[in-house]
Amino acid sequence: MTSDLSAPLDAARIGAALTTRWLGRACETFATCASTNDLCAERGRAGAAEGLLIVSDQQSRGRGRMGRDWFSPSGENLYLSLLLRPLRPPSEIPPLTLLAGAALAEALAGFGVVPRLKWPNDVLISVDGEPRKVAGILTEMVSEGNRVAHVVVGIGLNVNGRAFPAELAGRATSLALARGEPVDRVAVLCAVLSAFERAYDDFRANGPRAVVPRWSAHAALGSRCRVAVDGREVSGVALGLDPDGALQVRDDDGRIVRVISGEITS
């Protein structure tokens, strides 16, 4: 990997490469932090404007859904959080995770890979015919009554990592591993921000209905799955999304089950 590709991320490099109108134009970069989501939430509580980007070269307490640790070594990958203030009701915010996944898939497709989305927050790339996770999304909302105060969309994206802990080695991959060569992290970041800005502008105007076609274009659907939902396991086939972002699963008895919150376990 060249020194340019492994150089620390900084606001000047990012700003010079950005093509967005407003997203990421305010940017804070860190050599290391506990969690970019926590920093972004702190800025949100302090009144920072929508569009703030927090990026760190390393995280000591990066996390994914359900409190899981997110492997965050220094200088290899992207760990970022975006501050949003959508003028939508709190009930419409959960599909933002799906929207972020769709933007990630759109951006990564421009780097010569074929991403697939696993509901609700995983981005996958095939390695030797097996899907492996290249990115995850963690969306956290603060609401005040019927008003959204702010939303933090956190993204962990394996860009140039080539080694993973034993517990992840068979399930994770990176963009560099899939391509066979390292990638400029700033170029990847700017592609993600550009795709997300377009998608989010659509969401601001049209709400969750803007999410379904974007996510479905890259979704891993039609195969058998098991979904943990409401303390029970549903086995069946993932069919697609309802307009509100809920996953439709046809169970083994032929019934259509709406999965609003849960996790695909296989």
Secondary structure as GFF3:
##gff-version 3
##sequence-region A 1 266
A	DSSP	alpha_helix	3	6	.	.	.	ID=ss1
A	DSSP	alpha_helix	11	17	.	.	.	ID=ss2
A	DSSP	beta_strand	27	30	.	.	.	ID=ss3
A	DSSP	alpha_helix	36	45	.	.	.	ID=ss4
A	DSSP	beta_strand	53	56	.	.	.	ID=ss5
A	DSSP	three_ten_helix	65	67	.	.	.	ID=ss6
A	DSSP	beta_strand	78	84	.	.	.	ID=ss7
A	DSSP	three_ten_helix	90	92	.	.	.	ID=ss8
A	DSSP	alpha_helix	96	109	.	.	.	ID=ss9
A	DSSP	beta_strand	116	118	.	.	.	ID=ss10
A	DSSP	beta_strand	122	127	.	.	.	ID=ss11
A	DSSP	beta_strand	130	144	.	.	.	ID=ss12
A	DSSP	beta_strand	147	157	.	.	.	ID=ss13
A	DSSP	alpha_helix	175	179	.	.	.	ID=ss14
A	DSSP	alpha_helix	185	206	.	.	.	ID=ss15
A	DSSP	three_ten_helix	207	210	.	.	.	ID=ss16
A	DSSP	alpha_helix	211	216	.	.	.	ID=ss17
A	DSSP	beta_strand	224	229	.	.	.	ID=ss18
A	DSSP	beta_strand	232	241	.	.	.	ID=ss19
A	DSSP	beta_strand	247	251	.	.	.	ID=ss20
A	DSSP	beta_strand	256	259	.	.	.	ID=ss21
A	DSSP	beta_strand	263	264	.	.	.	ID=ss22
###
